[in-house]
Amino acid sequence: MAVRAAVLPAIGSPLEITGIDLPDPGPGQVRVRLAAAGVCHSDLSLSDGTMRLPVPAVLGHEGAGTVVAVGEGVTHVAPGDGVVLNWAPSCGACHACSLGEVWLCANALTGAAAVHARTADGTDLHPGLNVAAFAEETVVSASCVLPVPDGVPLTDAALLGCAVLTGYGAVHHSARVRAGETVAVFGVGGVGLAALQAARIAGASKIVAVDVSAEKEELARAAGATDYVVASDTTAREIRGLTGKQGVDVAVECAGRAVSIRTAWDSTRRGGRTTVVGIGGKDQQVTFNALEIFHWGRTLSGCVYGNSDPARDLPVLAGHIRAGRLDLSALVTERISLDGIPAAFENMLAGKGGRALVVF
C-alpha cells in the first residue's frame, strides 16, 4: 500500500516528501495510522550524520496514532486502539536490561537496520529510529507501541514518545530534583520546555531558562521558568547572581553543545549536579582541569531518553496531564503538515521555536 512519507535519501541530503510502498504487518508487527508526529532535534542529528543509522530512511521517531492492523502473535493492542510509538524498545535480556536500565538497552535500535518499506523504484528504506513516524502510516515491531493513557488526546500523545519522556526523566530520574532546589535548563526546545515543566512539578524554588534566543522567554515562562537568561559569555555569572552567588543545585543541558555544557557546569553550586541531555557531535569537546573537579565536587552525567522506562513512566505522565500539572500544548509552537517538515528542520537549525507537530 502506498503512503506519503519524509525520506532521507542520504546523509546530508534534504528530505524528500514522496510516496513509499509500505507492506502489511508481518508476525509480531503492528500497522499504525499516524495522528501526529513531533519534529525532534534527534531527527536533524540523523540527517546530518551526528547519529549514524542506515540510509535511505524514513525519519520521525516521536509519534502517536491508531492501530489499523496487527500481525500474527500480537495481543496487547488491536485495530482501533490508540498507541504511542516507542522508538527505543528494550529487549529485556541484555546486561543493561538485567540491571533495570532499559534506556541503555544494547539492542534497542537493531530494528533500524531492517527493511521498512520501498520507494517507487524499488529502493529499500530503513526506519530512521525504528518507527518511521514521518509518514501517513507506519509498520513497527509490536514492542514499539504502547497504549495511549486514558485522558490524553491522541494528537498530544505524540509528544510523550520523546520530548516529554526525555525532559521529565532528565529532571526526575537523572538529576533527581528535590522540592526547594534551584534548577537551570539550557536550551528551550521541546525537551527543554518539558524539563522546565518537570522542574516545576518537582517543586523547584527557582527555575532559570537559558537560550540563545530572547524570543523564547514567553514560551519558557509559560512552561514554568521563574527567570530567563539570554546565553552569553556571562551566563554562569548571571545565574550565580540569581541564586545568592551560589549557583543552582541542578543544571539540565538540552542543546548538546560544548559551550553550553561547560556553562551549565559552571552555573551549578559547589556539589551541584549537571545532566547532559543534548546530543552533540564528536567535534564538541568539553574540557575540565583536575583541580576544579576536586574543588567544586560537582557531578556531570549523561542522560539517555531521560533514563526513562516508557511502560512505567507513561501512566505517571498521564496522571500529571489529567491533573493539569503537565501541559503538552505548551510544548508546541506550530502545527504543520507532512510537507512542512523540511521547513521545520530549517527552523531548528536557526534555533527557532519549541516543537513543531506534524498533524496528519
SERO-4910 file (N, C-alpha, C, O; in steps of 0.05 Angstrom, whole numbers):
BEGIN
 pado doro    nc1    nc2    nc3   cac1   cac2   cac3    cc1    cc2    cc3    oc1    oc2    oc3
  Met    A     17    -24      0      0      0      0     18     25      0     37     27     16
  Ala    A     12     44    -17     28     68    -19     18     89      1     -6     94      4
  Val    A     37    101     15     32    123     33     53    145     29     75    139     17
  Arg    A     48    169     37     67    191     35     85    191     60     76    186     82
  Ala    A    110    198     56    129    198     78    152    218     73    156    226     50
  Ala    A    166    225     94    190    242     92    215    223     91    221    210    111
  Val    A    228    222     69    251    204     65    277    219     64    280    240     51
  Leu    A    297    209     79    324    219     78    339    201     59    346    178     66
  Pro    A    345    211     35    358    193     15    388    187     21    397    166     14
  Ala    A    401    206     34    430    202     41    437    222     63    423    243     66
  Ile    A    458    216     78    467    235     99    474    262     86    489    263     67
  Gly    A    463    283     98    469    310     89    450    319     66    452    342     58
  Ser    A    433    302     56    415    309     35    389    320     47    381    314     69
  Pro    A    375    337     32    349    347     41    328    325     42    330    306     26
  Leu    A    309    327     59    287    308     60    270    309     35    266    331     23
  Glu    A    259    287     27    241    285      4    214    275     13    212    254     25
  Ile    A    193    291      8    166    282     14    156    267    -10    151    279    -31
  Thr    A    152    241     -7    146    224    -30    129    200    -22    125    195      1
  Gly    A    119    186    -42    104    162    -37    122    138    -33    143    136    -47
  Ile    A    115    120    -14    131     96    -10    112     72     -9     88     75     -4
  Asp    A    123     49    -14    107     24    -14    110     11     13    132      0     19
  Leu    A     90     12     30     91      2     57     78    -25     59     54    -28     51
  Pro    A     92    -46     68     80    -73     68     59    -77     90     58    -60    109
  Asp    A     44    -98     89     26   -105    110     43   -115    134     66   -124    130
  Pro    A     32   -114    158     47   -123    181     51   -153    181     33   -169    175
  Gly    A     76   -162    187     82   -190    189     79   -199    218     69   -184    234
  Pro    A     87   -224    224     85   -234    252    100   -215    271    122   -206    266
  Gly    A     86   -209    293     98   -191    313     99   -162    306    114   -147    318
  Gln    A     85   -154    285     85   -126    276     58   -113    278     37   -127    280
  Val    A     58    -86    278     33    -71    280     34    -48    259     55    -35    255
  Arg    A     12    -44    246      9    -22    227     -6      0    241    -28     -4    252
  Val    A      5     25    239     -7     48    253    -12     70    234      5     78    218
  Arg    A    -36     82    235    -42    106    220    -35    130    239    -47    133    260
  Leu    A    -16    146    231     -7    168    248    -28    189    251    -41    198    232
  Ala    A    -31    199    276    -47    222    282    -29    247    283    -37    269    274
  Ala    A     -5    244    294     14    266    296     42    256    301     45    233    311
  Ala    A     61    272    294     89    266    299    104    291    305    101    312    292
  Gly    A    121    291    326    137    314    333    163    315    317    175    294    311
  Val    A    171    339    310    197    343    296    218    349    317    219    370    328
  Cys    A    235    328    322    255    329    343    283    334    332    289    327    309
  His    A    300    347    349    327    352    340    342    326    334    361    327    319
  Ser    A    334    304    346    347    279    340    344    271    311    361    258    299
  Asp    A    321    279    299    317    274    270    338    289    254    348    279    234
  Leu    A    343    314    263    363    330    250    391    317    253    407    318    235
  Ser    A    396    306    277    422    293    282    425    268    264    448    261    257
  Leu    A    403    255    257    405    233    238    411    243    210    427    231    196
  Ser    A    398    264    203    401    274    175    429    285    170    438    283    147
  Asp    A    442    296    190    469    307    185    492    288    193    515    295    190
  Gly    A    485    264    202    505    244    208    516    244    236    533    228    242
  Thr    A    506    262    253    515    262    281    509    235    294    525    224    309
  Met    A    485    225    289    477    198    297    476    181    272    463    188    252
  Arg    A    490    159    272    493    143    248    475    118    248    477    100    265
  Leu    A    456    118    229    439     95    225    436     91    195    441    110    179
  Pro    A    427     67    186    426     62    157    408     81    142    387     89    152
  Val    A    416     88    118    400    104     99    401     90     72    418     74     67
  Pro    A    381     97     55    360    116     58    339    107     79    336     83     84
  Ala    A    327    127     92    309    120    114    285    139    115    286    162    105
  Val    A    264    129    127    241    146    134    246    156    162    248    140    181
  Leu    A    248    182    166    254    193    192    229    196    209    207    189    200
  Gly    A    232    207    233    210    211    252    209    189    273    207    166    267
  His    A    210    197    298    211    177    320    192    184    343    190    169    362
  Glu    A    179    207    341    161    216    363    133    218    352    126    237    338
  Gly    A    116    198    357     90    197    345     69    182    360     75    167    379
  Ala    A     45    185    351     22    170    362      2    167    340      0    183    321
  Gly    A    -14    146    342    -35    142    321    -53    119    329    -56    112    352
  Thr    A    -67    109    309    -87     88    313    -79     62    299    -71     63    276
  Val    A    -81     40    313    -74     14    301    -95      8    279   -119      9    284
  Val    A    -85      1    256   -103     -7    234   -102    -37    228   -121    -48    216
  Ala    A    -80    -50    235    -77    -79    231    -55    -89    248    -36    -75    255
  Val    A    -57   -115    255    -36   -128    271    -28   -154    258    -44   -167    245
  Gly    A     -3   -162    262      7   -187    251      2   -210    271     -8   -206    293
  Glu    A      9   -233    262      5   -257    279     21   -255    305     44   -246    305
  Gly    A      8   -262    327     21   -263    353     18   -237    369     27   -236    392
  Val    A      7   -216    357      4   -190    372    -22   -191    387    -43   -193    376
  Thr    A    -20   -188    413    -44   -190    430    -49   -165    448    -71   -162    458
  His    A    -28   -148    452    -32   -127    472    -45   -102    460    -53    -84    475
  Val    A    -47   -101    433    -62    -80    420    -79    -92    398    -73   -114    388
  Ala    A   -100    -78    389   -117    -88    368   -126    -65    350   -123    -42    359
  Pro    A   -135    -70    326   -144    -49    309   -164    -30    323   -183    -39    336
  Gly    A   -160     -4    319   -176     16    332   -164     27    358   -173     48    367
  Asp    A   -144     14    368   -131     24    393   -113     48    387    -99     49    366
  Gly    A   -113     68    404    -94     90    403    -67     81    416    -67     69    437
  Val    A    -45     88    403    -19     79    413      2    102    411      0    119    393
  Val    A     21    101    429     45    118    428     68    102    417     71     78    425
  Leu    A     83    113    399    106     98    388    130    101    407    136    122    417
  Asn    A    143     78    412    167     77    429    191     70    412    194     47    403
  Trp    A    207     90    406    229     87    387    252     70    398    270     61    383
  Ala    A    253     66    425    275     51    437    265     29    454    268     30    479
  Pro    A    253      8    443    242    -14    459    264    -30    471    284    -36    458
  Ser    A    261    -38    496    282    -54    509    278    -84    503    256    -93    500
  Cys    A    301    -98    501    299   -126    495    293   -143    519    283   -166    517
  Gly    A    300   -133    543    295   -148    568    316   -170    574    314   -183    594
  Ala    A    336   -172    556    355   -194    560    384   -186    562    401   -201    571
  Cys    A    391   -162    553    419   -153    553    427   -145    581    411   -145    600
  His    A    453   -138    585    463   -132    611    449   -107    623    441   -107    647
  Ala    A    445    -86    607    432    -62    617    404    -68    626    395    -59    647
  Cys    A    389    -84    610    362    -90    618    361   -107    643    343   -104    659
  Ser    A    381   -125    647    381   -141    671    386   -124    696    379   -132    718
  Leu    A    398   -100    692    402    -82    714    378    -63    718    378    -46    737
  Gly    A    358    -65    701    335    -47    702    340    -21    688    323     -3    689
  Glu    A    362    -18    674    369      6    659    360      3    630    377      2    612
  Val    A    334      2    626    323     -5    599    329     17    579    330     11    555
  Trp    A    334     41    587    341     63    569    368     59    556    375     73    537
  Leu    A    385     41    567    411     35    556    412      8    542    433     -2    537
  Cys    A    389     -2    535    387    -29    522    406    -30    498    405    -13    481
  Ala    A    422    -51    498    442    -55    476    429    -61    450    441    -58    428
  Asn    A    404    -71    450    391    -79    426    367    -61    418    352    -69    400
  Ala    A    365    -38    430    342    -21    426    339    -12    397    317     -9    387
  Leu    A    361     -8    383    360      3    356    366    -17    334    371    -10    311
  Thr    A    365    -43    340    371    -63    320    350    -62    297    357    -69    274
  Gly    A    326    -54    303    305    -53    283    310    -32    261    299    -34    240
  Ala    A    328    -13    267    334      8    248    348     -2    223    349     11    203
  Ala    A    360    -26    225    374    -38    203    356    -54    184    364    -62    163
  Ala    A    331    -58    193    313    -74    177    303    -59    153    304    -34    152
  Val    A    293    -73    133    280    -60    110    251    -54    119    236    -72    126
  His    A    244    -28    118    218    -19    128    198    -17    106    175    -25    109
  Ala    A    207     -6     83    189     -1     61    206      2     36    231     -2     37
  Arg    A    194      9     13    209     13    -11    199     38    -26    175     45    -24
  Thr    A    217     51    -41    208     73    -57    195     62    -82    193     38    -87
  Ala    A    185     81    -99    170     73   -123    188     57   -142    179     40   -157
  Asp    A    215     63   -141    233     49   -159    245     24   -147    263     11   -158
  Gly    A    235     16   -123    243     -9   -110    267     -7    -91    276    -27    -81
  Thr    A    276     18    -85    298     21    -66    290     15    -38    269     24    -29
  Asp    A    306     -1    -24    299     -7      4    301     17     22    320     34     19
  Leu    A    283     20     41    283     42     60    284     30     88    272      9     94
  His    A    298     43    106    300     35    134    284     54    151    278     76    144
  Pro    A    275     45    175    261     62    194    282     77    210    297     65    226
  Gly    A    283    104    208    304    120    220    311    114    249    334    108    254
  Leu    A    292    114    266    296    106    294    274     86    301    258     89    319
  Asn    A    273     64    286    255     42    290    226     46    281    213     27    272
  Val    A    216     71    283    187     74    280    178     89    255    154     88    249
  Ala    A    196    105    242    189    118    217    162    134    219    143    128    204
  Ala    A    162    153    237    137    167    243    130    189    224    108    200    225
  Phe    A    149    198    207    143    219    188    130    206    163    140    208    141
  Ala    A    106    195    167     92    182    146     62    180    154     55    180    177
  Glu    A     45    178    134     17    176    140     11    150    155     -6    150    173
  Glu    A     25    129    149     23    104    163     51     91    166     69     97    151
  Thr    A     54     74    186     79     60    190     74     32    200     52     26    210
  Val    A     93     14    196     92    -13    206    116    -16    225    139    -12    217
  Val    A    110    -24    250    131    -26    270    130    -53    285    109    -67    284
  Ser    A    151    -59    299    150    -82    317    129    -77    339    126    -54    348
  Ala    A    116    -98    348     96    -95    369    109    -83    395     95    -71    410
  Ser    A    135    -87    399    148    -76    422    151    -46    421    157    -33    441
  Cys    A    145    -34    397    148     -5    393    122     10    397    120     34    392
  Val    A    101     -4    407     76     10    411     66      6    440     68    -16    451
  Leu    A     57     27    452     45     27    479     18     40    478     14     60    464
  Pro    A     -2     29    492    -29     41    492    -28     70    501    -14     77    521
  Val    A    -43     88    488    -45    115    497    -59    116    524    -81    104    527
  Pro    A    -48    129    544    -61    130    570    -88    144    569    -92    162    552
  Asp    A   -106    136    586   -133    148    587   -130    178    592   -114    187    608
  Gly    A   -147    194    579   -148    222    584   -128    239    569   -127    263    573
  Val    A   -113    227    551    -93    241    535   -101    241    506   -103    220    494
  Pro    A   -107    265    494   -114    266    466    -93    253    449    -69    256    454
  Leu    A   -102    239    428    -83    224    411    -62    242    398    -39    234    397
  Thr    A    -70    265    389    -51    283    376    -29    292    396     -5    292    390
  Asp    A    -38    300    420    -19    309    441     -1    286    450     22    290    457
  Ala    A    -12    262    449      3    238    459     29    234    444     47    221    454
  Ala    A     31    244    419     55    241    403     80    252    418    101    240    417
  Leu    A     76    274    433     98    286    447    109    269    470    131    273    480
  Leu    A     92    250    480    101    233    501    123    214    492    139    204    508
  Gly    A    125    209    466    143    190    455    173    197    457    190    180    456
  Cys    A    179    223    460    207    231    463    210    255    481    222    253    502
  Ala    A    200    279    472    205    304    486    198    302    515    214    310    533
  Val    A    174    293    521    164    293    549    178    272    566    187    277    588
  Leu    A    181    248    555    195    227    570    224    236    575    235    231    597
  Thr    A    237    248    556    265    256    559    267    280    579    284    278    597
  Gly    A    252    301    575    254    324    593    245    318    621    259    326    640
  Tyr    A    223    304    624    213    296    651    233    277    664    240    281    688
  Gly    A    243    258    649    261    238    661    288    251    668    299    243    689
  Ala    A    297    270    653    323    283    659    321    296    687    340    296    702
  Val    A    298    308    693    294    322    718    289    302    741    300    305    763
  His    A    271    283    736    262    265    758    279    240    762    282    230    784
  His    A    290    229    740    305    204    742    336    209    742    350    195    758
  Ser    A    345    227    726    374    231    724    384    251    745    400    245    762
  Ala    A    374    276    744    382    297    763    369    293    790    380    302    811
  Arg    A    347    280    791    332    275    817    328    301    832    336    303    856
  Val    A    315    320    819    310    346    832    291    343    855    270    329    853
  Arg    A    298    355    877    282    354    901    267    381    906    276    402    896
  Ala    A    245    380    920    230    404    926    247    424    940    262    418    958
  Gly    A    246    449    930    261    471    942    288    476    928    300    497    933
  Glu    A    297    457    912    323    462    898    320    482    875    297    487    866
  Thr    A    342    492    866    342    511    844    353    497    819    370    479    821
  Val    A    341    504    796    347    490    771    351    509    748    338    530    746
  Ala    A    371    503    731    374    518    706    371    499    683    383    477    683
  Val    A    356    506    663    352    490    639    364    504    615    355    527    609
  Phe    A    383    492    602    396    504    579    385    493    553    387    469    547
  Gly    A    372    510    537    360    502    512    330    500    515    320    482    528
  Val    A    315    519    502    286    519    505    273    509    480    258    523    467
  Gly    A    280    484    472    265    470    451    244    452    464    236    457    487
  Gly    A    235    432    450    214    415    461    223    401    486    208    401    506
  Val    A    247    390    487    257    376    511    261    396    533    254    390    556
  Gly    A    272    419    527    277    439    548    251    449    560    250    452    585
  Leu    A    230    453    544    204    461    554    192    440    572    180    446    593
  Ala    A    196    414    565    186    392    582    202    392    608    190    386    629
  Ala    A    228    397    607    245    397    631    236    420    650    236    416    674
  Leu    A    229    443    638    220    465    655    194    458    670    192    463    694
  Gln    A    176    445    656    151    437    669    157    415    690    145    415    712
  Ala    A    176    397    684    183    377    703    195    388    728    190    379    751
  Ala    A    212    409    725    224    422    749    202    435    766    204    435    790
  Arg    A    182    447    753    160    459    768    145    438    783    138    441    806
  Ile    A    139    415    770    125    393    783    141    382    806    129    375    827
  Ala    A    168    382    804    185    372    826    186    391    849    195    384    871
  Gly    A    176    416    846    175    435    868    200    452    870    207    462    891
  Ala    A    214    456    847    238    473    848    231    501    856    210    511    847
  Ser    A    247    513    872    241    540    882    248    562    863    235    583    863
  Lys    A    268    558    846    275    577    825    283    561    800    298    541    801
  Ile    A    272    569    777    276    554    752    286    575    731    270    592    723
  Val    A    311    573    724    323    591    705    324    578    677    336    557    674
  Ala    A    312    591    657    314    581    630    336    597    615    338    621    618
  Val    A    352    583    599    374    595    585    371    588    555    368    564    549
  Asp    A    373    607    538    372    601    509    386    624    494    389    646    504
  Val    A    395    618    469    408    638    453    388    659    443    396    680    434
  Ser    A    363    652    443    342    669    431    326    683    453    315    670    471
  Ala    A    325    709    452    308    724    471    278    720    465    262    723    483
  Glu    A    272    711    441    244    708    433    230    684    447    206    682    447
  Lys    A    246    667    460    234    643    473    226    648    502    217    630    516
  Glu    A    230    672    512    224    678    540    195    672    547    190    660    568
  Glu    A    177    681    531    148    676    537    142    646    538    128    638    557
  Leu    A    153    630    519    149    601    520    160    590    546    147    573    559
  Ala    A    184    599    553    197    588    577    181    594    602    178    577    620
  Arg    A    172    619    605    157    626    629    131    612    631    121    605    652
  Ala    A    118    607    608     93    593    607     97    564    617     78    552    628
  Ala    A    121    553    612    127    525    620    136    523    649    138    501    659
  Gly    A    141    546    662    149    544    690    174    559    698    180    560    722
  Ala    A    188    572    679    212    587    686    205    611    703    186    625    697
  Thr    A    220    615    724    217    639    740    236    661    731    231    685    737
  Asp    A    257    654    716    276    673    706    285    665    679    284    641    672
  Tyr    A    294    684    663    303    678    636    329    692    630    332    716    636
  Val    A    348    678    619    375    689    613    381    683    584    380    660    575
  Val    A    388    704    569    397    700    541    427    692    542    443    706    554
  Ala    A    433    670    530    460    659    532    482    678    522    479    691    501
  Ser    A    503    681    538    525    698    531    550    689    547    549    668    560
  Asp    A    572    704    544    596    697    559    593    700    589    609    690    605
  Thr    A    572    714    598    568    720    626    545    703    638    536    709    661
  Thr    A    535    683    624    512    668    633    516    656    661    499    659    678
  Ala    A    539    643    665    543    630    692    543    651    714    532    646    735
  Arg    A    555    674    709    555    695    729    527    705    734    520    710    758
  Glu    A    511    708    713    483    717    717    467    697    734    452    705    751
  Ile    A    471    671    729    457    651    744    466    651    773    449    648    791
  Arg    A    491    654    778    500    656    806    488    680    819    481    680    843
  Gly    A    485    702    804    473    726    815    444    722    823    434    736    841
  Leu    A    431    704    809    402    698    815    399    679    838    377    675    848
  Thr    A    421    668    848    420    647    868    438    654    892    452    636    903
  Gly    A    439    679    899    455    687    922    485    681    919    499    676    938
  Lys    A    495    683    894    523    678    887    532    649    890    556    643    890
  Gln    A    513    631    895    519    603    899    520    587    874    537    570    870
  Gly    A    501    592    856    497    575    833    473    556    838    465    552    861
  Val    A    462    545    817    439    528    820    447    501    831    470    492    828
  Asp    A    428    487    842    433    459    851    435    441    828    452    422    828
  Val    A    419    445    807    418    427    784    418    443    758    403    463    755
  Ala    A    434    434    738    432    445    711    425    422    692    437    400    694
  Val    A    407    427    674    399    407    654    405    419    627    394    439    619
  Glu    A    424    407    612    434    417    587    420    402    564    422    378    562
  Cys    A    405    417    547    389    404    527    397    412    498    383    406    479
  Ala    A    421    424    495    429    433    469    451    415    457    453    414    432
  Gly    A    467    402    473    488    385    463    511    400    451    524    391    432
  Arg    A    517    423    462    540    440    452    560    443    474    554    445    498
  Ala    A    586    442    466    607    443    486    605    468    503    609    466    528
  Val    A    600    491    491    599    515    507    576    515    527    579    525    549
  Ser    A    553    504    520    531    504    539    534    483    561    525    486    583
  Ile    A    548    461    554    554    440    574    573    452    595    569    449    619
  Arg    A    594    465    585    613    478    604    600    499    620    606    502    644
  Thr    A    583    515    608    569    537    623    550    525    643    547    536    665
  Ala    A    536    504    636    518    491    655    533    482    680    524    486    702
  Trp    A    556    469    675    573    460    697    581    484    714    580    483    739
  Asp    A    590    506    702    599    530    716    576    544    731    581    559    749
  Ser    A    552    538    723    529    552    735    519    538    760    501    549    774
  Thr    A    529    514    766    519    500    790    536    507    814    559    515    812
  Arg    A    524    503    837    538    509    862    560    488    867    562    468    853
  Arg    A    575    492    888    594    471    896    578    446    905    561    448    922
  Gly    A    584    423    893    568    399    899    544    397    881    528    379    885
  Gly    A    541    415    862    517    415    844    518    392    824    538    378    821
  Arg    A    496    389    809    493    366    791    485    377    763    467    393    760
  Thr    A    500    368    743    494    375    715    487    350    699    502    331    699
  Thr    A    464    350    687    454    328    670    454    337    641    442    357    634
  Val    A    468    322    624    470    329    595    451    312    580    454    287    578
  Val    A    431    325    568    411    311    552    416    315    522    411    297    506
  Gly    A    427    338    514    431    345    486    450    326    473    469    316    485
  Ile    A    446    320    447    463    303    431    482    320    415    473    333    396
  Gly    A    507    320    422    527    335    408    545    318    390    545    293    393
  Gly    A    558    331    371    576    316    354    603    311    367    609    322    388
  Lys    A    619    294    354    646    287    364    664    312    365    684    312    380
  Asp    A    658    332    350    675    356    349    670    374    373    685    393    378
  Gln    A    649    368    388    642    385    412    658    375    436    648    357    451
  Gln    A    682    386    440    700    377    461    697    395    486    699    419    484
  Val    A    692    382    509    689    397    534    713    390    552    720    367    555
  Thr    A    726    410    563    750    406    580    746    416    608    733    435    613
  Phe    A    759    401    627    759    408    655    788    403    665    802    386    655
  Asn    A    796    419    685    822    412    697    818    396    722    797    397    735
  Ala    A    838    381    730    836    363    752    830    377    778    816    366    795
  Leu    A    841    401    782    838    415    807    809    424    811    798    421    833
  Glu    A    796    434    790    769    443    793    749    420    798    730    423    812
  Ile    A    755    397    786    738    374    792    739    367    821    718    361    834
  Phe    A    763    368    833    765    363    862    752    385    878    736    380    896
  His    A    759    410    872    750    432    888    720    436    888    708    439    910
  Trp    A    707    435    865    679    440    864    661    417    872    638    421    880
  Gly    A    671    393    870    656    369    878    630    366    863    610    355    874
  Arg    A    629    376    839    605    374    823    602    347    809    622    332    806
  Thr    A    578    341    800    573    316    786    563    323    757    546    340    754
  Leu    A    575    310    738    568    313    710    559    285    699    574    266    701
  Ser    A    535    284    689    525    257    680    510    260    653    498    280    647
  Gly    A    513    238    637    497    236    613    469    226    619    464    216    640
  Cys    A    452    229    599    424    222    603    412    212    577    410    228    558
  Val    A    405    187    575    394    176    550    364    172    553    354    158    571
  Tyr    A    348    185    536    319    182    536    307    189    563    287    178    571
  Gly    A    321    207    578    311    215    604    313    193    625    300    194    646
  Asn    A    331    173    619    333    150    638    305    139    644    299    131    667
  Ser    A    289    138    624    260    131    627    254    102    619    268     91    602
  Asp    A    234     92    631    222     67    622    193     74    613    176     79    630
  Pro    A    188     75    587    162     85    578    138     70    590    118     82    597
  Ala    A    140     44    593    118     28    604    112     37    633     89     37    642
  Arg    A    133     45    648    129     54    676    121     83    677    104     90    693
  Asp    A    133    100    659    130    128    662    106    140    648     96    161    657
  Leu    A     96    128    627     73    139    613     49    143    631     36    164    630
  Pro    A     41    123    648     19    127    666     23    149    686      4    164    693
  Val    A     48    153    695     54    175    713     50    202    699     38    220    710
  Leu    A     61    204    675     57    229    660     28    234    654     19    257    655
  Ala    A     13    214    648    -16    217    643    -30    228    668    -48    244    666
  Gly    A    -21    219    691    -33    229    716    -28    259    719    -46    274    727
  His    A     -4    268    712      3    297    714    -14    312    693    -22    335    698
  Ile    A    -18    301    669    -34    314    649    -63    317    658    -74    339    655
  Arg    A    -74    296    668   -102    297    676   -106    316    700   -128    329    702
  Ala    A    -86    319    716    -88    337    739    -81    366    732    -84    384    749
  Gly    A    -73    371    707    -67    398    698    -39    408    705    -33    431    701
  Arg    A    -23    390    715      5    398    722     24    398    698     44    412    698
  Leu    A     17    382    678     33    380    654     17    387    630     -4    375    624
  Asp    A     25    408    615     10    419    593     26    413    567     45    426    561
  Leu    A     17    393    552     31    385    527     29    406    506     47    410    490
  Ser    A      6    421    505      3    442    485     24    464    488     30    478    468
  Ala    A     35    467    512     55    488    517     81    482    503     98    499    500
  Leu    A     85    457    494    110    449    481    109    455    451    129    456    438
  Val    A     84    458    440     81    460    411     81    489    403     65    505    412
  Thr    A     99    496    384    100    524    374     87    527    347     79    549    340
  Glu    A     84    505    332     69    506    307     60    478    300     72    458    306
  Arg    A     37    477    287     25    452    277     27    453    246     17    472    233
  Ile    A     39    433    235     46    433    206     36    408    193     27    389    206
  Ser    A     37    408    166     30    384    151     56    369    145     78    378    152
  Leu    A     54    345    134     77    329    126     96    345    108    121    343    111
  Asp    A     85    361     91    101    377     72    117    399     86    136    410     75
  Gly    A    110    405    111    123    427    125    148    418    141    161    434    153
  Ile    A    154    392    140    177    382    156    204    394    147    219    402    164
  Pro    A    210    396    121    236    408    114    239    436    125    261    443    134
  Ala    A    218    452    124    220    479    135    224    479    165    237    496    176
  Ala    A    211    459    179    215    457    208    244    450    214    254    459    235
  Phe    A    257    434    198    285    428    201    301    454    200    320    458    216
  Glu    A    295    471    181    309    496    178    305    514    203    324    527    211
  Asn    A    281    514    214    276    529    238    293    519    262    303    534    278
  Met    A    296    492    264    312    481    285    341    489    282    354    496    301
  Leu    A    351    489    257    379    498    252    383    527    260    404    535    268
  Ala    A    361    543    257    363    571    264    357    576    293    358    599    302
  Gly    A    351    555    309    346    558    337    319    570    343    315    583    364
  Lys    A    299    566    326    273    578    330    253    558    341    254    534    336
  Gly    A    235    568    358    212    553    367    218    531    387    241    525    394
  Gly    A    196    518    396    199    496    415    196    469    402    215    454    402
  Arg    A    172    463    391    167    437    378    146    440    356    124    449    361
  Ala    A    154    433    332    135    432    310    121    405    311    134    384    315
  Leu    A     95    404    309     79    380    310     66    375    283     50    391    273
  Val    A     73    353    270     61    345    245     34    332    251     33    312    265
  Val    A     13    344    240    -14    333    244    -24    321    218    -24    335    198
  Phe    A    -31    296    218    -39    282    194    -69    283    190    -79    272    170
***
